[in-house]
Amino acid sequence: MNRCTWVTQEPLYIAYHDHEWGKPDYHDHYLFEMLCLEGAQAGLSWWTILQKRENYRKAFDHFDPEKIVNYDQEKVKQLLGNSGIVRNKLKINSVISNAQAYLKIVESGQSFSNYIWQFVNGQPIINYWKNEQQVPVSTEISEKMSKQLKKDGFKFVGPTICYAYMQAVGMVNDHTTDCFCHPNHSK
């Protein structure tokens, strides 16, 4: 069974690749969680964050924006002492900012899913890359998304982070054509 070349033999990584990465997800909560986790990845490997994901979920109240917006300096100090997550004050504070921005969108009557998926007109983009080297790190769409997210108060949402996010939540399918997860692999 062929997989994308970036996948290691780690069972957690295999499960993430096979069942999550590139699979369209429209659930507000998951989309918020993944945006925060992709921001935490900045300058690090996804493997680092993936191994800490359960710790992040516990530390950040399972990414419940209603709880996160009420975090005070004492909570931030507690998070900075949590060895189960990346202890970077800017990244920790970005989750709080992102929760505030998320709630503004939801309070305006729009679902976060509709807000995020608008950048690809609600449908995943299926790419046909033969190898990993062809996959871009950002695109015109991720640049547009980044500008809008920043304008709306989100942090750690540069064009590269936005593109990795789009890949993760299935807004784009960047499985290489030889990977069994590519939609046209069996054709």
C-alpha positions, 0 to 999 in steps of 0.5 A: 500500500503506497502512502505519501513519502512524508509518512513515517512508520509511526502508527500515530502518523500513519493513522493521521495520514490515512484517516485525517489529512486531506479528508474534508471536515466541516465541523466548527470545533475541529476546524478551530482546533486544527487552526490552533494546532497548525499555529503551534507548529510554526517553526516546528515539525507537525510530528512534534505537535501531533505527538502533543495533540492530546496534551493540547486538548487537555491543556486548552479545555478541548479547544472550547472557545467559550472557555478559552476566551476567559483565560487570564494571566494566571492560566497563561502562566500555568500553560507556560509551565506545561511540558506537554505543549509547546511553551511559547507565550506568543503561541499560547496567547494566539489560541486565546486571540483565535478563540476571541476571533472565532466567537466574533464570527459565530456571534455574527451568525456565520458558522466557522465552517462556512467562514473557512470553507468560503476560500475554496467555495465549499469544495475541496481542491483535488491536486494531482502531484506526482511527488512531494517536491511538487506540492507548494508551501503556499498558494494564492488562496492561502495568501488570501485566507491569511490576510482575511484571518489576520484582519479578523483577529486570528494569530499565527495564520501566515500563508504557509500555516494557512496552506498546511491547515488547508491540507490538514482539514481537507480543503485541498487534497495534496496526497500524491497520485501514487498514494492510496488516499488520493481520490483518483488512485484506483482509477 
